[in-house]
Amino acid sequence: MDSKIRIAAAQPAPAIALRELTIKFGRDDGTLAVDNVSLEVFAGQFVSFVGPSGCGKTTILNLLAGLMPAAGEGNAFILGRPPVSGNRDVAYMLARDSLLPWRTALGNAAYGMEVRGVDRLEREERARELLQIVGLGSFVGHYPKSLSHGMRQRCALARTFALDSPVLLMDEPFGALDVQTKLQLEEVLLSLWSERRRTVLFVTHDLSEAITMSDRVIAMSPRPGRIVADMTIDLPRPRKVRALQREPKFHEIYSRLWTLLEQGAQI
């Protein structure tokens, strides 16, 4: 008789967890934005939300960032704790770059670290390193008014990664860019993520972007937002944005995801 005791490996705790989360704006017959959403995102995963406007994608990010009160029903957790404003474990990159016009690219990239009390020499060194990585190494002394929209988003990306937060929330950071600049910044983000392996929750309306970037894509229904699919993107890494879009498997995944979104719209 085999006397060995087999112990199952413990499942790691998720970096982000939503438990039967329901978010409603207003009282009584107010607007139901998110309905009974449960989700786990594990450390180092890149997970994207896709779905129609108004389905609660940004609302979920705002809740996780501590920018709105906790929902009346269900729970949300960041690294095992409820979301709170000013959580240093979280960095949030918005669709708009939100650069301060009176600060240089270096000053803007270092701003989040300054707010968090990082020593000046350390924050400037880290900001310079990130600006170099995102392609702004020769623009550290330029002010936002002299930077293109794409360059401003590069600066915002450097500012976000400079915070060293283990969890990144990204709300359509490239949504307003032209196609060429968008593809370039997707490559930059993939490179940064591959090197530093933060946990990323990424909102986008672009199915191609979601598939290219993600380990998983979460498809949401129209309001009230419900999860209609949680698709694993089994494309090998590292990925090259332009090359990937020529792969038949990429288009197969795109077609399946589009079908799931269409079915979700009929729920």
C-alpha positions in Angstrom: 0.0 0.0 0.0 1.3 3.4 -1.0 1.9 5.3 2.2 2.9 8.5 0.5 0.5 11.4 1.1 -0.1 13.5 -2.0 -0.8 17.1 -1.3 -2.2 19.2 -4.1 -0.2 22.4 -4.9 -1.9 25.5 -3.4 -3.6 27.7 -6.0 -2.0 31.2 -5.9 -4.2 34.0 -4.7 -5.3 36.2 -7.6 -3.9 39.7 -7.9 -7.3 41.0 -8.9 -10.6 39.4 -7.8 -14.2 40.4 -8.4 -16.8 38.4 -6.6 -20.4 38.7 -7.8 -19.9 42.4 -8.3 -22.9 44.5 -9.0 -22.6 48.3 -9.5 -25.6 50.6 -9.7 -25.8 54.4 -10.1 -28.6 56.1 -8.3 -31.1 54.7 -5.8 -34.0 52.3 -6.3 -34.6 52.3 -10.0 -31.2 53.8 -10.9 -28.9 52.6 -13.7 -27.6 49.1 -13.3 -24.1 49.4 -14.8 -22.4 46.0 -13.9 -24.4 42.9 -13.0 -23.0 40.0 -11.1 -19.5 40.0 -12.5 -17.0 37.5 -11.1 -13.4 37.4 -12.3 -9.9 36.4 -11.2 -6.7 37.8 -12.7 -3.4 36.3 -11.5 -0.1 37.9 -11.0 1.7 38.8 -14.3 -1.3 38.2 -16.5 -2.4 40.7 -19.2 -6.2 40.6 -19.4 -8.3 42.8 -21.6 -12.0 43.9 -21.3 -13.9 44.3 -24.6 -17.5 45.2 -25.1 -19.8 48.0 -26.3 -19.7 51.5 -24.8 -21.6 51.7 -21.5 -21.1 48.1 -20.5 -19.2 49.0 -17.3 -15.6 48.4 -18.4 -14.3 51.7 -17.2 -16.6 51.6 -14.1 -14.8 48.4 -13.0 -11.4 50.0 -13.4 -12.5 53.1 -11.5 -13.7 50.9 -8.7 -10.5 48.9 -8.5 -8.5 52.2 -8.5 -10.5 53.4 -5.5 -12.0 56.3 -7.4 -15.6 55.5 -6.6 -17.4 54.0 -3.6 -17.6 50.2 -3.3 -20.5 48.6 -5.0 -23.6 47.7 -3.0 -23.4 44.1 -3.8 -20.4 41.8 -4.2 -16.7 42.4 -3.5 -13.5 43.5 -5.3 -10.0 42.9 -4.2 -6.5 44.1 -5.2 -3.8 41.8 -3.9 -6.2 40.5 -1.3 -7.4 43.9 -0.1 -10.4 46.0 -0.9 -9.7 48.9 -3.3 -8.8 52.2 -1.7 -7.8 55.6 -3.1 -4.1 56.2 -3.3 -3.2 52.5 -3.3 0.5 52.3 -4.2 0.0 48.8 -5.6 -2.0 50.3 -8.4 -1.1 52.6 -11.3 -3.9 53.9 -13.6 -3.3 55.0 -17.2 -6.2 56.9 -18.7 -7.3 57.4 -22.3 -6.0 61.0 -22.1 -2.4 61.6 -21.3 -3.2 64.2 -18.5 0.3 65.7 -18.7 1.0 68.9 -16.8 1.7 71.6 -19.3 4.2 73.4 -17.1 6.3 70.3 -16.7 8.8 68.9 -19.1 8.5 65.3 -20.4 11.0 64.3 -17.6 9.0 66.2 -15.0 5.8 64.6 -16.1 7.3 61.1 -16.3 8.6 61.6 -12.7 5.5 63.2 -11.3 3.8 60.1 -9.9 7.0 59.1 -8.2 7.3 62.6 -6.7 3.7 62.4 -5.3 4.7 59.1 -3.7 7.8 60.6 -2.1 10.5 59.0 -4.2 13.9 60.8 -3.9 14.5 63.3 -6.6 17.7 61.7 -8.0 16.1 58.2 -8.0 12.9 59.4 -9.7 14.7 61.4 -12.4 17.0 58.4 -13.1 14.0 56.1 -13.4 12.0 58.6 -15.5 15.0 59.1 -17.9 15.3 55.3 -18.3 11.6 54.8 -19.1 11.5 57.8 -21.5 14.5 56.3 -23.4 12.7 52.9 -23.6 9.5 54.5 -25.0 11.4 56.5 -27.6 11.5 60.0 -25.9 15.1 59.9 -24.8 15.9 63.1 -26.8 12.8 64.9 -25.7 13.2 64.9 -21.9 13.4 68.7 -21.8 10.4 69.3 -24.0 7.0 70.6 -22.8 3.8 68.9 -23.7 2.8 71.6 -26.2 5.7 70.7 -28.4 5.0 66.9 -28.3 2.6 65.1 -30.7 -0.3 63.2 -29.3 1.5 59.9 -29.7 4.6 61.3 -27.9 2.4 62.5 -25.1 1.0 59.0 -24.7 4.5 57.6 -24.7 5.3 60.0 -21.8 2.2 58.9 -20.0 3.2 55.3 -20.5 6.6 56.0 -19.0 5.0 57.8 -16.1 2.7 54.7 -15.4 5.5 52.1 -15.5 7.9 54.4 -13.5 5.6 53.9 -10.5 6.7 50.3 -10.1 3.2 49.3 -9.0 2.5 45.6 -9.5 -1.0 46.2 -10.9 -1.6 48.4 -13.9 -5.1 49.5 -14.9 -5.2 50.9 -18.5 -8.4 52.5 -19.9 -8.1 52.7 -23.7 -4.7 54.3 -23.5 -4.2 54.2 -27.3 -7.8 54.6 -28.4 -7.5 58.2 -29.8 -4.2 57.6 -31.8 -3.8 57.0 -35.5 -3.3 53.4 -36.6 0.5 53.6 -37.2 1.2 55.3 -33.8 -1.1 52.9 -32.1 0.7 49.9 -33.4 4.0 51.4 -32.4 2.9 52.0 -28.8 1.4 48.5 -28.6 4.9 47.2 -29.4 6.4 49.4 -26.7 3.8 48.3 -24.1 4.3 44.6 -25.0 8.1 45.0 -24.6 7.7 46.8 -21.2 5.2 44.2 -20.0 7.4 41.3 -21.2 10.4 42.7 -19.3 8.6 43.7 -16.1 5.6 41.3 -16.0 3.1 43.6 -14.2 -0.5 42.4 -13.8 -2.5 44.4 -16.4 -6.2 45.0 -16.7 -6.7 46.7 -20.1 -9.9 48.2 -21.5 -10.2 48.6 -25.3 -12.8 48.6 -28.0 -10.3 47.2 -30.5 -10.6 43.4 -30.8 -7.3 43.2 -32.7 -5.5 45.1 -29.9 -7.1 42.9 -27.2 -6.0 39.7 -28.9 -2.5 41.0 -29.7 -1.8 42.1 -26.2 -3.6 39.7 -23.9 -3.3 36.3 -22.2 -7.1 36.4 -21.8 -9.9 38.6 -23.3 -13.1 39.2 -21.2 -16.1 40.0 -23.4 -18.9 42.0 -21.9 -22.5 42.3 -22.8 -24.3 45.6 -23.3 -25.5 47.4 -20.2 -25.9 46.0 -17.6 -22.4 44.6 -18.2 -22.1 40.9 -17.7 -19.3 38.6 -18.7 -20.3 36.6 -21.8 -16.9 35.0 -22.5 -13.5 34.6 -20.9 -11.2 33.6 -23.8 -7.7 32.4 -23.4 -5.4 33.7 -26.2 -3.2 30.8 -27.0 -0.8 32.7 -29.3 2.9 32.2 -28.5 5.0 35.0 -26.9 6.9 37.1 -27.5 4.5 38.7 -30.1 5.2 41.2 -32.8 2.1 43.3 -33.5 2.4 43.5 -37.3 3.5 40.0 -37.9 0.8 38.5 -35.6 -2.0 40.1 -37.7 -0.8 38.1 -40.7 -1.3 34.8 -38.9 -4.4 32.6 -39.7 -4.8 31.7 -36.0 -5.1 35.4 -35.1 -8.0 35.8 -37.5 -9.6 32.6 -36.3 -9.5 33.9 -32.7 -10.8 37.3 -33.9 -13.8 35.6 -35.6 -14.6 33.6 -32.5 -14.4 36.6 -30.3 -16.6 38.7 -32.6 -19.2 35.9 -32.6 -19.2 35.8 -28.8 -19.7 39.6 -28.6 -22.6 39.4 -31.1 -24.2 36.6 -29.1 -23.7 38.6 -25.9 -25.5 41.6 -27.4 -28.6 39.4 -27.8 -28.8 38.4 -24.1 
